[in-house]
């Protein structure tokens, strides 16, 4: 919640613009701390402004306002497309065409080649899939594994995931903390429950009671056209897909409506 907001804000400021910082309502304190740091670092008064609030209220008002020139947004596809549509309506007194920079959802894939270094591949997948509780648009949510290495990879992935500690963020043992709020918690839990109906659950970790803790969850041999493999989850849920060869792996990697990030573990120069 700090990195992307900082990048968008500072890029605008150093190129001579005034900026309104409107973080997601779940991360208002993070936005406040960024504003404090901007003041501390010496940005002139009145060039950076912090306006917390709900997106459907404060955000919508600013998107529509005649004096806004550019909107930089990172978030869900539905909200981003609504911003794009709304910003195209010319308001009374508006003398320019608004620009929108929108980074939307992700269903990012990592391909595991048959000659991959499994030590590196398992570590990289776990950090990408379960770091920040999987709450990144760039998180790995699909692992596409060539069939002749599939069983070995999944076995090591499960054992490594089993070692992750879920607990309060201030506990140094915790690799994963809670998800951001109750709405996210319920949505992710519902997704896991629906996924279990497909009988593809491979591993589900242990989360402490109380709070919005969700354990890392892995589904194996997932149908690449299923909801688990197609819809954005934004939580610690990983789908593993078995493929015959690299051609099929690339086809599966590209068969979603999202196109944000991707990766491959291979030792082949080809």
C-alpha positions as CSV (number, residue, x, y, z in Angstrom):
1,X,0.0,0.0,0.0
2,X,3.0,2.4,0.3
3,X,5.2,1.5,-2.7
4,X,2.7,2.1,-5.5
5,X,1.2,5.2,-3.9
6,X,4.7,6.7,-3.4
7,X,5.7,6.0,-7.0
8,X,2.6,7.6,-8.5
9,X,2.7,10.6,-6.2
10,X,6.4,11.4,-6.4
11,X,6.6,11.0,-10.1
12,X,3.8,13.6,-10.5
13,X,5.4,16.0,-8.0
14,X,8.9,16.0,-9.4
15,X,7.5,16.8,-12.9
16,X,5.9,19.9,-11.6
17,X,2.3,18.9,-10.7
18,X,0.1,19.4,-7.7
19,X,-1.2,16.1,-6.4
20,X,-4.1,14.9,-4.3
21,X,-3.3,11.6,-2.5
22,X,-6.5,9.6,-2.0
23,X,-5.5,6.1,-0.8
24,X,-7.9,3.2,-0.5
25,X,-9.9,3.5,2.7
26,X,-8.3,0.4,4.1
27,X,-4.8,2.1,3.9
28,X,-5.6,5.6,5.0
29,X,-2.9,5.6,7.8
30,X,-0.3,4.5,5.2
31,X,-1.3,7.5,3.0
32,X,-1.1,9.8,6.0
33,X,2.4,8.6,6.8
34,X,3.4,9.2,3.1
35,X,2.1,12.8,3.4
36,X,4.1,13.3,6.6
37,X,7.3,12.1,4.9
38,X,6.6,14.4,1.9
39,X,6.4,17.4,4.3
40,X,9.5,16.2,6.2
41,X,11.5,15.8,3.0
42,X,10.9,19.5,2.0
43,X,8.2,19.5,-0.7
44,X,6.7,23.0,-0.9
45,X,3.5,23.6,0.9
46,X,0.3,23.3,-1.1
47,X,1.7,21.0,-3.8
48,X,0.7,17.7,-2.1
49,X,-2.6,17.2,-0.4
50,X,-3.9,14.2,1.6
51,X,-7.7,13.5,1.2
52,X,-8.8,10.2,2.9
53,X,-12.3,8.8,2.3
54,X,-14.4,6.2,0.6
55,X,-13.7,5.7,-3.1
56,X,-17.4,5.8,-4.0
57,X,-17.7,9.2,-2.3
58,X,-14.4,11.1,-2.3
59,X,-12.8,9.3,-5.2
60,X,-15.9,9.6,-7.5
61,X,-16.2,13.3,-6.7
62,X,-12.5,13.9,-7.7
63,X,-12.7,11.8,-10.8
64,X,-15.6,14.0,-12.0
65,X,-14.2,17.3,-11.0
66,X,-13.5,19.8,-13.8
67,X,-10.0,20.8,-12.4
68,X,-8.6,17.3,-12.3
69,X,-6.2,16.7,-15.2
70,X,-4.9,13.2,-14.7
71,X,-5.9,10.2,-12.6
72,X,-3.4,7.5,-11.7
73,X,-5.1,4.5,-10.3
74,X,-4.1,1.0,-9.2
75,X,-6.8,-1.4,-8.1
76,X,-9.6,-3.6,-9.3
77,X,-10.7,-4.0,-12.9
78,X,-14.3,-3.0,-12.2
79,X,-13.3,0.2,-10.4
80,X,-10.6,1.1,-13.0
81,X,-13.0,0.8,-15.9
82,X,-15.6,2.9,-14.1
83,X,-13.0,5.6,-13.5
84,X,-12.1,5.5,-17.2
85,X,-15.7,5.8,-18.3
86,X,-16.5,8.6,-15.8
87,X,-13.3,10.6,-16.6
88,X,-14.4,10.8,-20.3
89,X,-17.5,12.8,-19.4
90,X,-16.6,16.5,-19.9
91,X,-17.8,18.6,-17.0
92,X,-19.1,22.1,-17.2
93,X,-16.2,24.5,-17.1
94,X,-13.7,21.8,-18.0
95,X,-11.1,23.0,-20.6
96,X,-9.1,19.8,-21.1
97,X,-9.4,16.1,-21.7
98,X,-8.6,14.1,-18.7
99,X,-6.0,11.3,-18.8
100,X,-6.2,8.1,-16.9
101,X,-3.4,5.7,-16.0
102,X,-4.9,2.5,-14.7
103,X,-3.1,-0.6,-13.5
104,X,-5.8,-3.2,-12.9
105,X,-6.0,-6.7,-11.7
106,X,-3.7,-9.7,-12.3
107,X,-3.9,-13.5,-12.6
108,X,-0.2,-13.9,-12.9
109,X,1.5,-17.1,-13.9
110,X,4.9,-18.6,-13.1
111,X,6.0,-21.4,-15.5
112,X,8.2,-24.2,-14.1
113,X,10.2,-25.9,-16.8
114,X,11.3,-29.5,-16.6
115,X,14.9,-28.5,-15.9
116,X,14.1,-25.8,-13.3
117,X,16.1,-25.5,-10.1
118,X,13.4,-26.5,-7.7
119,X,15.1,-24.8,-4.7
120,X,14.8,-21.5,-6.5
121,X,11.4,-22.2,-8.0
122,X,9.7,-23.2,-4.8
123,X,11.2,-20.2,-2.9
124,X,10.2,-17.7,-5.6
125,X,6.7,-19.0,-6.0
126,X,6.0,-19.0,-2.2
127,X,7.3,-15.4,-1.8
128,X,5.3,-14.2,-4.8
129,X,2.1,-16.1,-4.0
130,X,1.9,-15.7,-0.2
131,X,4.0,-12.6,0.5
132,X,1.7,-9.7,1.7
133,X,-0.9,-12.5,2.1
134,X,-1.2,-12.6,-1.7
135,X,-2.8,-9.1,-1.7
136,X,-0.8,-7.8,-4.6
137,X,-2.0,-7.3,-8.2
138,X,1.4,-8.8,-9.2
139,X,1.2,-11.8,-6.9
140,X,1.6,-15.3,-8.4
141,X,-1.8,-16.9,-8.4
142,X,-1.1,-19.7,-11.0
143,X,1.9,-22.0,-11.2
144,X,2.1,-23.8,-14.6
145,X,4.2,-26.9,-14.2
146,X,5.5,-29.3,-16.9
147,X,4.2,-32.8,-16.2
148,X,7.5,-34.6,-15.9
149,X,8.5,-32.4,-12.9
150,X,5.0,-31.8,-11.6
151,X,4.8,-34.3,-8.7
152,X,8.3,-33.4,-7.4
153,X,7.6,-29.7,-7.5
154,X,4.2,-29.9,-5.8
155,X,5.6,-32.1,-3.0
156,X,8.4,-29.6,-2.3
157,X,6.0,-26.7,-2.6
158,X,3.6,-28.1,-0.1
159,X,6.3,-29.0,2.4
160,X,7.8,-25.5,2.1
161,X,4.4,-23.9,2.5
162,X,3.7,-26.0,5.5
163,X,6.5,-24.2,7.3
164,X,5.0,-20.7,6.9
165,X,3.8,-19.2,10.2
166,X,0.5,-17.2,10.1
167,X,0.0,-14.8,12.9
168,X,0.1,-11.1,14.0
169,X,2.3,-9.0,11.9
170,X,4.3,-7.8,14.9
171,X,5.4,-11.4,15.7
172,X,8.8,-11.9,14.0
173,X,7.9,-15.5,13.3
174,X,5.0,-14.5,11.1
175,X,5.5,-14.8,7.4
176,X,1.9,-14.0,6.8
177,X,-0.4,-11.6,8.8
178,X,-4.1,-11.0,8.4
179,X,-5.8,-9.9,5.2
180,X,-6.9,-6.3,5.0
181,X,-10.5,-6.4,6.3
182,X,-13.6,-8.5,6.9
183,X,-14.8,-8.0,3.3
184,X,-11.6,-9.4,1.9
185,X,-11.7,-12.2,4.5
186,X,-15.2,-13.4,3.6
187,X,-14.5,-13.1,-0.2
188,X,-11.4,-15.3,0.0
189,X,-12.9,-17.8,2.3
190,X,-15.9,-18.2,-0.1
191,X,-13.4,-18.7,-3.0
192,X,-11.6,-21.4,-1.0
193,X,-14.9,-23.1,-0.2
194,X,-16.0,-23.1,-3.8
195,X,-12.6,-24.4,-4.9
196,X,-12.9,-27.4,-2.4
197,X,-16.0,-28.5,-4.3
198,X,-13.8,-29.3,-7.3
199,X,-11.8,-31.8,-5.1
200,X,-8.5,-30.3,-6.1
201,X,-7.4,-29.0,-2.7
202,X,-3.8,-30.0,-2.2
203,X,-2.9,-28.1,0.9
204,X,-4.4,-25.8,3.4
205,X,-2.3,-24.4,6.3
206,X,-3.3,-23.5,9.8
207,X,-4.4,-19.9,10.7
208,X,-5.0,-18.6,14.3
209,X,-8.5,-18.0,15.5
210,X,-9.8,-14.5,15.8
211,X,-8.9,-11.7,13.4
212,X,-8.9,-11.9,9.6
213,X,-6.2,-14.6,9.2
214,X,-6.3,-16.9,6.2
215,X,-3.8,-19.8,5.9
216,X,-1.9,-20.4,2.6
217,X,-4.0,-22.6,0.4
218,X,-2.9,-24.6,-2.7
219,X,-5.1,-26.3,-5.3
220,X,-3.5,-28.8,-7.6
221,X,-4.3,-30.2,-11.1
222,X,-6.6,-27.2,-11.6
223,X,-8.5,-26.9,-14.9
224,X,-7.0,-23.8,-16.6
225,X,-10.4,-22.7,-17.6
226,X,-12.0,-22.9,-14.2
227,X,-12.8,-19.9,-11.9
228,X,-9.9,-20.7,-9.7
229,X,-7.5,-20.3,-12.7
230,X,-9.4,-17.3,-14.3
231,X,-10.7,-15.0,-11.6
232,X,-8.7,-12.6,-9.5
233,X,-8.6,-13.7,-5.8
234,X,-6.3,-11.2,-4.2
235,X,-5.5,-13.5,-1.3
236,X,-3.2,-16.4,-0.3
237,X,-4.7,-18.9,-2.8
238,X,-2.5,-20.6,-5.3
239,X,-3.6,-22.8,-8.2
240,X,-1.2,-25.4,-9.8
241,X,-1.8,-26.4,-13.4
242,X,-0.2,-29.4,-15.1
243,X,0.8,-29.1,-18.8
244,X,2.5,-31.4,-21.3
245,X,5.2,-29.0,-22.7
246,X,6.3,-25.4,-23.0
247,X,4.0,-24.6,-25.9
248,X,1.0,-25.6,-23.8
249,X,2.4,-23.8,-20.8
250,X,2.6,-20.5,-22.7
251,X,-0.9,-21.0,-24.1
252,X,-2.3,-21.5,-20.6
253,X,-0.3,-18.6,-19.2
254,X,-1.9,-16.3,-21.8
255,X,-5.5,-17.6,-21.6
256,X,-6.8,-15.1,-19.1
257,X,-8.1,-11.5,-19.6
258,X,-5.3,-10.2,-17.4
259,X,-1.8,-9.3,-18.6
260,X,0.2,-7.8,-15.8
261,X,3.3,-9.9,-14.8
262,X,4.6,-13.4,-15.4
263,X,7.7,-15.5,-14.8
264,X,9.5,-18.6,-15.8
265,X,12.0,-20.9,-14.0
266,X,14.2,-22.7,-16.5
267,X,17.9,-23.5,-17.0
268,X,17.5,-23.9,-20.7
269,X,19.0,-21.1,-22.9
270,X,16.2,-21.8,-25.4
